[in-house]
Amino acid sequence: MKGGAARRDNAHLVSGRQAEDCALTFLEKNGLRLLDRNFLCRGGEIDLIMLDGVQLVFVEVRFRSSSRFGGAAESVDGRKQARIARAASWYMSSRRLDCPARFDVVAVSPGNEELKVDWIPDAFHGGES
């Protein structure tokens, strides 16, 4: 029984990692440059931290294998946004950064033959960041 749960968890992690890899490749092809990945602090976690010109971009990557419970982008609710904003604020202050920033969401879902990527630049506003 316990082994089955572990397999499901591992499958979920593989899907999440694949979604992040897919999002990263997509964003790099669109001119963004990776600064940090899976930044974790007491306030929360940020999947990808990228640079778009002089603007910092904090990216939340969401993967959904189906839209049965809503799409990937819709799963970034107010609570999740607040955690991302707190982590972004921590990231910027710990590195003494004073530059424009935005919050993007990249939704990754199964396509016909490969993963489908939907990029939502400036998806939400993070208050102080």
N, CA, C and O of each residue as an XYZ file, in Angstrom:
516
protein
N       0.827     -1.189      0.000
C       0.000      0.000      0.000
C       0.868      1.249      0.000
O       0.644      2.176     -0.778
N       1.868      1.262      0.887
C       2.735      2.429      0.973
C       3.525      2.614     -0.329
O       3.738      3.746     -0.761
N       3.953      1.534     -0.947
C       4.690      1.618     -2.207
C       3.881      2.257     -3.314
O       4.430      3.003     -4.125
N       2.580      1.980     -3.366
C       1.720      2.588     -4.377
C       1.644      4.091     -4.215
O       1.664      4.826     -5.202
N       1.557      4.555     -2.977
C       1.501      5.997     -2.719
C       2.807      6.655     -3.144
O       2.807      7.752     -3.704
N       3.916      5.980     -2.877
C       5.213      6.540     -3.258
C       5.321      6.639     -4.773
O       5.847      7.617     -5.304
N       4.820      5.622     -5.464
C       4.867      5.663     -6.922
C       4.031      6.817     -7.448
O       4.453      7.511     -8.374
N       2.852      7.036     -6.875
C       2.018      8.161     -7.310
C       2.738      9.479     -7.052
O       2.726     10.365     -7.906
N       3.368      9.620     -5.881
C       4.098     10.846     -5.562
C       5.246     11.058     -6.540
O       5.449     12.169     -7.029
N       6.005      9.986     -6.830
C       7.113     10.106     -7.772
C       6.619     10.483     -9.159
O       7.246     11.297     -9.837
N       5.507      9.904     -9.589
C       4.941     10.246    -10.891
C       4.554     11.717    -10.920
O       4.755     12.398    -11.925
N       3.998     12.206     -9.817
C       3.619     13.614     -9.725
C       4.857     14.508     -9.824
O       4.836     15.526    -10.515
N       5.940     14.124     -9.129
C       7.166     14.917     -9.169
C       7.775     14.924    -10.559
O       8.251     15.959    -11.026
N       7.762     13.783    -11.220
C       8.291     13.716    -12.579
C       7.490     14.639    -13.477
O       8.074     15.379    -14.269
N       6.173     14.616    -13.377
C       5.335     15.482    -14.195
C       5.621     16.945    -13.902
O       5.699     17.758    -14.824
N       5.777     17.291    -12.628
C       6.079     18.667    -12.248
C       7.425     19.114    -12.779
O       7.558     20.229    -13.283
N       8.420     18.258    -12.671
C       9.765     18.586    -13.171
C       9.749     18.728    -14.690
O      10.376     19.632    -15.241
N       9.031     17.831    -15.363
C       8.924     17.924    -16.820
C       8.229     19.217    -17.224
O       8.619     19.857    -18.200
N       7.205     19.599    -16.479
C       6.489     20.844    -16.763
C       7.421     22.038    -16.586
O       7.415     22.954    -17.409
N       8.224     22.038    -15.519
C       9.183     23.127    -15.302
C      10.224     23.175    -16.415
O      10.560     24.253    -16.905
N      10.734     22.013    -16.815
C      11.711     21.962    -17.905
C      11.107     22.517    -19.192
O      11.749     23.283    -19.911
N       9.878     22.125    -19.471
C       9.173     22.580    -20.660
C       8.970     24.101    -20.614
O       9.211     24.794    -21.602
N       8.527     24.607    -19.469
C       8.311     26.050    -19.300
C       9.622     26.809    -19.454
O       9.663     27.851    -20.108
N      10.688     26.297    -18.857
C      11.993     26.949    -18.940
C      12.459     27.044    -20.390
O      12.886     28.109    -20.836
N      12.382     25.954    -21.114
C      12.779     25.947    -22.526
C      11.961     26.959    -23.316
O      12.505     27.714    -24.121
N      10.654     26.969    -23.083
C       9.757     27.894    -23.776
C      10.144     29.347    -23.487
O      10.250     30.156    -24.409
N      10.353     29.676    -22.217
C      10.678     31.056    -21.841
C      12.044     31.476    -22.379
O      12.215     32.613    -22.820
N      13.010     30.570    -22.345
C      14.330     30.892    -22.902
C      14.237     31.145    -24.404
O      14.910     32.036    -24.923
N      13.414     30.376    -25.101
C      13.220     30.600    -26.541
C      12.553     31.947    -26.803
O      12.675     32.505    -27.894
N      11.848     32.468    -25.796
C      11.191     33.766    -25.918
C      12.038     34.897    -25.332
O      11.530     35.990    -25.082
N      13.322     34.635    -25.115
C      14.263     35.681    -24.757
C      14.524     35.905    -23.282
O      15.310     36.787    -22.938
N      13.896     35.140    -22.392
C      14.150     35.304    -20.963
C      15.390     34.504    -20.571
O      15.733     33.512    -21.214
N      16.052     34.952    -19.509
C      17.272     34.287    -19.045
C      17.071     33.794    -17.618
O      16.598     34.540    -16.761
N      17.427     32.542    -17.363
C      17.260     31.934    -16.043
C      18.265     32.502    -15.044
O      19.463     32.563    -15.320
N      17.761     32.918    -13.877
C      18.613     33.358    -12.773
C      18.638     32.332    -11.649
O      19.684     32.080    -11.051
N      17.476     31.740    -11.364
C      17.378     30.807    -10.240
C      16.202     29.869    -10.491
O      15.251     30.201    -11.199
N      16.300     28.691     -9.888
C      15.241     27.689    -10.066
C      14.902     27.090     -8.714
O      15.791     26.806     -7.912
N      13.614     26.899     -8.462
C      13.121     26.318     -7.212
C      13.672     27.050     -5.993
O      14.178     26.432     -5.056
N      13.567     28.365     -6.023
C      14.003     29.187     -4.892
C      13.043     28.962     -3.737
O      11.833     29.143     -3.874
N      13.596     28.566     -2.600
C      12.788     28.238     -1.432
C      13.228     29.093     -0.255
O      14.418     29.203      0.040
N      12.260     29.689      0.406
C      12.532     30.440      1.631
C      11.353     30.214      2.573
O      10.398     29.513      2.241
N      11.440     30.815      3.738
C      10.388     30.621      4.730
C       9.020     31.073      4.213
O       7.991     30.515      4.594
N       9.016     32.072      3.355
C       7.761     32.619      2.855
C       7.085     31.782      1.790
O       5.866     31.850      1.633
N       7.849     30.996      1.059
C       7.264     30.208     -0.016
C       8.321     29.745     -1.000
O       9.515     29.753     -0.700
N       7.869     29.344     -2.175
C       8.767     28.837     -3.208
C       8.428     29.502     -4.530
O       7.269     29.801     -4.817
N       9.461     29.727     -5.326
C       9.275     30.249     -6.676
C       9.913     29.247     -7.626
O      11.079     28.884     -7.472
N       9.138     28.805     -8.610
C       9.623     27.777     -9.530
C      10.800     28.263    -10.365
O      11.854     27.627    -10.394
N      10.615     29.394    -11.044
C      11.658     29.935    -11.907
C      11.788     31.428    -11.650
O      10.786     32.132    -11.525
N      13.012     31.905    -11.573
C      13.262     33.341    -11.492
C      14.084     33.680    -12.723
O      15.176     33.150    -12.929
N      13.537     34.574    -13.538
C      14.138     34.858    -14.831
C      14.319     36.355    -15.009
O      13.802     37.163    -14.238
N      15.054     36.694    -16.026
C      15.290     38.086    -16.360
C      14.777     38.328    -17.773
O      15.132     37.611    -18.708
N      13.939     39.348    -17.913
C      13.408     39.758    -19.213
C      13.872     41.193    -19.428
O      13.208     42.135    -18.997
N      15.001     41.356    -20.088
C      15.625     42.678    -20.184
C      16.164     43.057    -18.817
O      17.049     42.388    -18.283
N      15.623     44.147    -18.244
C      16.040     44.570    -16.900
C      14.996     44.205    -15.854
O      15.145     44.547    -14.681
N      13.938     43.511    -16.271
C      12.841     43.170    -15.360
C      12.987     41.745    -14.837
O      13.176     40.800    -15.603
N      12.894     41.612    -13.504
C      12.857     40.288    -12.883
C      11.493     39.673    -13.148
O      10.473     40.360    -13.096
N      11.481     38.386    -13.428
C      10.225     37.686    -13.672
C      10.175     36.479    -12.743
O      11.011     35.578    -12.823
N       9.182     36.479    -11.863
C       8.951     35.360    -10.952
C       7.876     34.492    -11.592
O       6.751     34.943    -11.811
N       8.228     33.247    -11.890
C       7.357     32.380    -12.680
C       6.830     31.222    -11.840
O       7.595     30.485    -11.218
N       5.518     31.081    -11.835
C       4.863     29.919    -11.236
C       4.476     28.990    -12.375
O       3.747     29.382    -13.286
N       4.967     27.758    -12.321
C       4.660     26.760    -13.344
C       3.611     25.822    -12.779
O       3.771     25.283    -11.685
N       2.541     25.632    -13.527
C       1.464     24.743    -13.091
C       1.248     23.678    -14.149
O       1.210     23.963    -15.346
N       1.107     22.445    -13.682
C       0.820     21.329    -14.576
C      -0.487     20.692    -14.153
O      -0.709     20.428    -12.971
N      -1.328     20.451    -15.103
C      -2.564     19.710    -14.858
C      -2.721     18.684    -15.962
O      -2.663     19.009    -17.148
N      -2.921     17.443    -15.554
C      -3.086     16.387    -16.552
C      -4.471     16.426    -17.183
O      -4.682     15.877    -18.264
N      -5.420     17.078    -16.502
C      -6.750     17.272    -17.082
C      -7.331     18.558    -16.510
O      -6.834     19.084    -15.514
N      -8.375     19.056    -17.139
C      -9.014     20.286    -16.653
C     -10.242     19.964    -15.807
O     -11.100     20.820    -15.592
N     -10.317     18.739    -15.335
C     -11.477     18.288    -14.566
C     -11.757     19.176    -13.355
O     -12.916     19.442    -13.037
N     -10.705     19.636    -12.680
C     -10.871     20.493    -11.503
C     -10.446     21.923    -11.799
O     -10.078     22.661    -10.884
N     -10.491     22.321    -13.062
C     -10.059     23.660    -13.459
C      -8.686     23.580    -14.100
O      -7.939     22.624    -13.895
N      -8.376     24.588    -14.865
C      -7.097     24.616    -15.557
C      -5.945     24.940    -14.628
O      -6.136     25.300    -13.466
N      -4.756     24.804    -15.164
C      -3.550     25.045    -14.371
C      -3.465     26.489    -13.895
O      -3.130     26.739    -12.737
N      -3.763     27.440    -14.774
C      -3.656     28.858    -14.399
C      -4.638     29.215    -13.289
O      -4.307     30.004    -12.404
N      -5.823     28.653    -13.323
C      -6.833     28.942    -12.300
C      -6.440     28.409    -10.927
O      -6.998     28.830     -9.914
N      -5.493     27.496    -10.891
C      -5.090     26.917     -9.608
C      -4.150     27.840     -8.817
O      -3.808     27.535     -7.675
N      -3.736     28.952     -9.408
C      -2.895     29.924     -8.693
C      -3.838     30.920     -8.024
O      -4.083     32.013     -8.535
N      -4.358     30.514     -6.868
C      -5.347     31.333     -6.159
C      -4.666     32.434     -5.343
O      -3.442     32.564     -5.357
N      -5.465     33.213     -4.644
C      -4.961     34.332     -3.853
C      -3.932     33.928     -2.815
O      -2.944     34.633     -2.611
N      -4.156     32.797     -2.159
C      -3.189     32.323     -1.155
C      -1.845     31.990     -1.785
O      -0.792     32.350     -1.258
N      -1.893     31.300     -2.919
C      -0.662     30.928     -3.624
C       0.046     32.188     -4.124
O       1.270     32.289     -4.038
N      -0.715     33.139     -4.642
C      -0.133     34.399     -5.104
C       0.583     35.121     -3.964
O       1.681     35.647     -4.148
N      -0.040     35.144     -2.789
C       0.561     35.815     -1.625
C       1.866     35.132     -1.219
O       2.831     35.813     -0.871
N       1.912     33.793     -1.257
C       3.142     33.070     -0.914
C       4.253     33.369     -1.920
O       5.410     33.555     -1.544
N       3.891     33.412     -3.190
C       4.882     33.718     -4.226
C       5.394     35.145     -4.042
O       6.594     35.394     -4.156
N       4.491     36.075     -3.760
C       4.883     37.479     -3.562
C       5.812     37.626     -2.354
O       6.776     38.390     -2.403
N       5.528     36.896     -1.270
C       6.404     36.942     -0.088
C       7.796     36.406     -0.419
O       8.807     36.991     -0.029
N       7.833     35.294     -1.139
C       9.125     34.715     -1.523
C       9.879     35.661     -2.460
O      11.099     35.793     -2.355
N       9.170     36.313     -3.364
C       9.798     37.264     -4.287
C      10.374     38.450     -3.526
O      11.480     38.907     -3.817
N       9.629     38.942     -2.559
C      10.100     40.053     -1.738
C      11.369     39.655     -0.984
O      12.323     40.428     -0.902
N      11.366     38.442     -0.437
C      12.538     37.930      0.271
C      13.727     37.818     -0.683
O      14.841     38.217     -0.342
N      13.489     37.278     -1.869
C      14.551     37.113     -2.868
C      15.176     38.463     -3.198
O      16.398     38.607     -3.203
N      14.330     39.448     -3.472
C      14.832     40.766     -3.860
C      15.573     41.451     -2.713
O      16.630     42.046     -2.928
N      15.032     41.373     -1.506
C      15.691     42.047     -0.381
C      16.986     41.339      0.016
O      17.958     42.001      0.381
N      17.016     40.009     -0.050
C      18.233     39.278      0.325
C      19.368     39.518     -0.665
O      20.539     39.348     -0.326
N      19.023     39.907     -1.872
C      20.037     40.184     -2.896
C      20.194     41.684     -3.162
O      20.909     42.104     -4.072
N      19.504     42.473     -2.341
C      19.529     43.944     -2.452
C      19.226     44.399     -3.876
O      19.937     45.230     -4.441
N      18.167     43.845     -4.440
C      17.752     44.198     -5.798
C      16.675     45.270     -5.752
O      15.731     45.186     -4.965
N      16.822     46.252     -6.583
C      15.821     47.307     -6.713
C      15.576     47.506     -8.204
O      16.164     48.383     -8.837
N      14.708     46.683     -8.740
C      14.428     46.732    -10.172
C      12.965     46.349    -10.384
O      12.323     45.808     -9.485
N      12.445     46.631    -11.574
C      11.061     46.235    -11.837
C      10.924     44.712    -11.813
O      11.851     43.980    -12.161
N       9.748     44.262    -11.395
C       9.483     42.817    -11.332
C       8.042     42.556    -11.730
O       7.177     43.426    -11.619
N       7.808     41.352    -12.191
C       6.438     40.935    -12.507
C       6.283     39.464    -12.153
O       7.258     38.749    -11.921
N       5.022     39.034    -12.120
C       4.687     37.652    -11.797
C       3.989     37.027    -12.996
O       2.922     37.483    -13.409
N       4.589     35.988    -13.548
C       4.020     35.268    -14.681
C       3.563     33.887    -14.227
O       4.063     33.339    -13.246
N       2.613     33.347    -14.954
C       2.193     31.963    -14.766
C       2.387     31.252    -16.097
O       2.000     31.764    -17.148
N       2.984     30.081    -16.043
C       3.093     29.230    -17.222
C       2.310     27.961    -16.920
O       2.652     27.195    -16.019
N       1.262     27.762    -17.690
C       0.411     26.585    -17.530
C       0.827     25.541    -18.556
O       0.862     25.816    -19.756
N       1.138     24.355    -18.082
C       1.564     23.259    -18.949
C       0.527     22.153    -18.840
O       0.136     21.756    -17.742
N       0.089     21.664    -19.986
C      -0.914     20.601    -20.003
C      -0.620     19.667    -21.172
O       0.097     20.035    -22.102
N      -1.175     18.461    -21.124
C      -0.936     17.530    -22.223
C      -1.537     18.063    -23.517
O      -2.666     18.554    -23.531
N      -0.782     17.964    -24.590
C      -1.281     18.308    -25.914
C      -1.489     17.031    -26.700
O      -1.447     15.937    -26.138
N      -1.713     17.165    -27.993
C      -1.919     15.979    -28.823
C      -0.673     15.100    -28.873
O      -0.750     13.892    -28.647
N       0.483     15.714    -29.171
C       1.711     14.929    -29.279
C       2.791     15.376    -28.304
O       3.712     14.615    -28.007
N       2.685     16.602    -27.805
C       3.669     17.102    -26.842
C       2.954     18.003    -25.845
O       1.757     18.259    -25.973
N       3.690     18.476    -24.860
C       3.081     19.324    -23.844
C       2.676     20.671    -24.444
O       3.372     21.229    -25.292
N       1.548     21.169    -23.985
C       1.032     22.463    -24.434
C       1.408     23.510    -23.389
O       1.237     23.283    -22.191
N       1.919     24.654    -23.839
C       2.364     25.715    -22.938
C       1.521     26.964    -23.156
O       1.387     27.446    -24.280
N       0.956     27.480    -22.075
C       0.249     28.759    -22.094
C       0.976     29.696    -21.140
O       1.068     29.429    -19.942
N       1.490     30.794    -21.681
C       2.265     31.763    -20.908
C       1.389     32.966    -20.619
O       0.833     33.571    -21.535
N       1.264     33.311    -19.351
C       0.466     34.464    -18.939
C       1.412     35.464    -18.269
O       1.641     35.397    -17.061
N       1.965     36.401    -19.071
C       2.842     37.415    -18.481
C       2.041     38.350    -17.577
O       0.878     38.645    -17.852
N       2.667     38.811    -16.504
C       2.031     39.750    -15.574
C       0.664     39.223    -15.127
O      -0.332     39.947    -15.133
N       0.645     37.947    -14.743
C      -0.605     37.254    -14.410
C      -1.284     37.797    -13.161
O      -2.509     37.767    -13.049
N      -0.488     38.291    -12.231
C      -1.048     38.889    -11.010
C      -0.046     39.887    -10.462
O       1.118     39.911    -10.862
N      -0.519     40.707     -9.543
C       0.337     41.729     -8.936
C       0.642     41.325     -7.507
O      -0.240     40.878     -6.773
N       1.894     41.486     -7.120
C       2.338     40.984     -5.828
C       2.489     42.008     -4.735
O       3.206     41.761     -3.764
N       1.846     43.143     -4.853
C       1.924     44.132     -3.778
C       3.248     44.848     -3.765
O       3.510     45.690     -4.623
N       4.107     44.518     -2.781
C       5.361     45.230     -2.571
C       6.396     44.991     -3.664
O       7.252     45.847     -3.884
N       6.345     43.857     -4.355
C       7.418     43.512     -5.298
C       7.299     44.228     -6.602
O       8.130     44.037     -7.490
